[in-house]
């Protein structure tokens, strides 16, 4: 194993980490909004609305993400109607095509996760809120939505991890993120094991941080599951250092890696 090549390729790979984070963050943000709308649509009494939401989830969950990216980036451009319209300014950019494909894909999976969270809300709590005189929107905002998000958070954490890994497919549409850079380095040195092992370690670090953040969010949103001596206790930075030293160390490494990669 060529450890020297791994060290030499690390700064180049880190320079693509910022683009990977952008793709994942924007796709998850847009995808969550779309997923929430689709989950509400699935619960609609209108068969057309619920049918559309079901069909959307069925199609995007049942087809490969790589095919979806190819159709959006390579396929849509073959239509003259798109090329001659203002939409071409959007679809001509690989960056936005990749984000759109990842957004539409995670929206399909996220809608099912959120729908499961809504289904897990105890009916008695909803009835109690209505009996207290809350309007439908107030019940949703103060009772249904918070409880559903708590129930859905662990599964949505898995979706975040999957999205980080799926962002590697953006390299197939010319985006030079972590995997794209690894592919270029490998084409020069013909050392796939060393190069892609280093790239995989970076993805592993990102996913570890994402998993720990989700775990902290779960801890924050479920005080009723904590031991009695932890009730009312706020998690301070010092507590993080004591309880999650690996998280703190990798966070520092992650931030340093972003800065270092941008300076290369």
N, C-alpha and C positions, 0 to 999 in steps of 0.2 A: 504493500500500500504506500502510495506517494503522499506522505504527510505534508511535505513542502508544497505540493500543488494544492492541497486542501487549504492551507494557510494563505496561499497566494490568491486563491479564488474567493476566499471569504469576503474581502472588501467589495469585490464586484457583485457578489450575490446580495450582500447587505444593501447595495445601492438600489436593488429592485424591491426591497422590502416595503418602502414607502408606497410604491405603486400598488403592491399587493394589498396593503392596509386600506388604501383608498377604495379599491375595487370592492373589497369585502364590506367595508363600513357603509358605503353608499348603497350597495345592493341590499344589505340587511335593513337599512333604514327605509328605503323605498319599499322593499319587500314586506316589511312588517305592516306598513300602512295598507298595502294592497291585500295582505293576508287577513287583516282585521276586517276589511270591507267584504272580502269573500266569505269569511266565517259568518258574518252577519247576514250575507245574502243566502247562505245555506240554511239559515234558520228562518228565512222569510216564508210566509204562507203563500206567496205568489209562485206558482210552479215555474214560470218563465225565469224569474230571478234565481230561484234555488236550482233550477235545472242548468242555467248558465254556469253557476258557481261549481256545481258538480262536474260538468263537462270540462271546465277549465282545469280543475284539479286532476281529473282523470287523464287528460291529454298530457299535461306537463309532468305528472308523476310517472306516466307510463312510457315516456320517450326519453332517450339519452340526452343529457345536457350538451354533449358534444354536437349532436345533431341539431339541437336548438340554436346553439351558437353559430353553427355553419349556415343554417337557414336565414338567420337574422343578418349576419355579416355578408355572406356571399350570395344568398338567395334573393333577398329583397332588392338588391341593386340591379337585378336583371329586368325589372319592370320600369319601362320608360316613364310611367306615371309618377313613380317615386323619384326617379332621377331628375325629372323636370319640375319637381315641386320643392317647396321650402324644406320638406322632410329630408331631402338629400343631404343637407348640411349636418343633420344628426346621424343618418345611417352611413355616411361616408367615413365616419370616425370609428376606428376599431375600439377605442376606449369606451364610447357610449354604447356601442353594440354589445360589448362584453357585459357592461353593467346592466343593460336591458335584459339580456338573456339570463343572467344570474338572478336579477330581480324577479322576473316572471317565474323562474324555476322555484326559488325559495318561497315565493308567494303561494304557490300551490301546496308545498309541504307545510308551510306555516299556517295556512288556513285550516288544515286538518288538525294541527296541534292546538290552535286556538279554539276551534270548534269543540275539541275534546275537553278543553278547559271550561268552556261555557256549559257543557253537558254535566260537568262534575260539580257545578254550583248547587249546594243543597236547596231544594225547593222551599223548605221551611224558612230559610233566611230571606228569600225573596218575598214570600207571603208576609213575613213579619214586617219587612220594610214597607210593603204596600199598606198593611194595616196601620202603620205609623203615619200614613198620609203622604208618603213620598210619591212624586210623579214617576211616570215610566222612565224618563231620562235620568232623573235623580237616582232611581233604583239601579239603573245600569251603571251610572258613574260611581256611586258609593258602595254598591254591594256586588253586583254581578261582575263588572270588569275587574276590580281588584282581586276578588277570589279566583276568577278564571285565570288571571295572569300568574298568580301564585301556583296554581295547579299546573299550568302549562310551562312554567319556567324551566324545569329540568329537561323536558323534551326539547324545548326551544334551544337550550344550551347545546344539545347534540346537533341541532341544525346549524348553529353557529360554527361548530367544529367542521361539519361537512362543507360549509360554504368556504371556509379557509382552504380546505383541500381542493374544492372545486375551482377555486380561483386560478389554479395551475392551468386549467384549460384555456385561459385567456391568452396563453402563449401561442395557441393555434391560430389566432387572428392577428399575429404580428406584434402583440404587446410584449414589451421587454420587462416582465416582472421577474420574480425569483426563478421560476422554471425556464422562462425564455432566456435569461442570462446563463443558466446552467447548461442549456442546450447549445448556446453559442460557445461557451468555454469547452464543452465536450467535443464540439466539431473541430476545435483547434488542437486539443491535446489527446483526444481519443482515450480518455480515462473516465468512463461513465461511473464506475464505482465510487471513486474519490469525489467527483464533482456532485453527483446526485445524492451521495451520503451527506455531504455538507449542506446541500439545499434542503434535504429532508430534516436535518437537525434544526434549521431555521424555522421550518413549518411546525416542527414539534414544539419549539419554544413558544411560538405564537399561540398554538392550540392549548398549551399548558396554561398560559396566562389567561386566555379566554375562559377556560374551564374554571380556574380559580376565581375569576371575577363573577362568573355565574353562581359559583358556590357561595361567595360572600353576599351576593344579592339574595339568594335563598335564605341565608342566615338572617339577613335584615328583614325580610318579608314574612318570616315565620317565627315570631317571638314566642308563640304558644307552644312551640316544640323545644324550646331551650330548657336547660336545667333551671330550677328555681333560683340558684345563686347568680345566674346570668341575666335574669330579668331586670330591665331598667339600665343595663350596662351598655354604654356606647363604645363601639370599637374605635380605639385611638390608633394613631400611627405606631406607637410603642407596642400596642397589643399585636399589631400586624407583624412587627419584627419578631416578637416572641413566639407567636402561634404559626406564622407562615414565613419563616426565614427564606425558604426557597423561592416563594413568590416575590418577596422584596428584592432578592438578589437578581432573579431573572428579569424583573421589571427594570432595574437599573441597567442590566445588560441590554435589554430590549431598546430602551431609550438611547443608550450610548450607541447601539448598533444603527439606529435610525439616523442619528446625527453623523456618525462616522461614514455611513453609506452615502449620505447626501453631500458630504465634503469630498468624496472621491471623484 
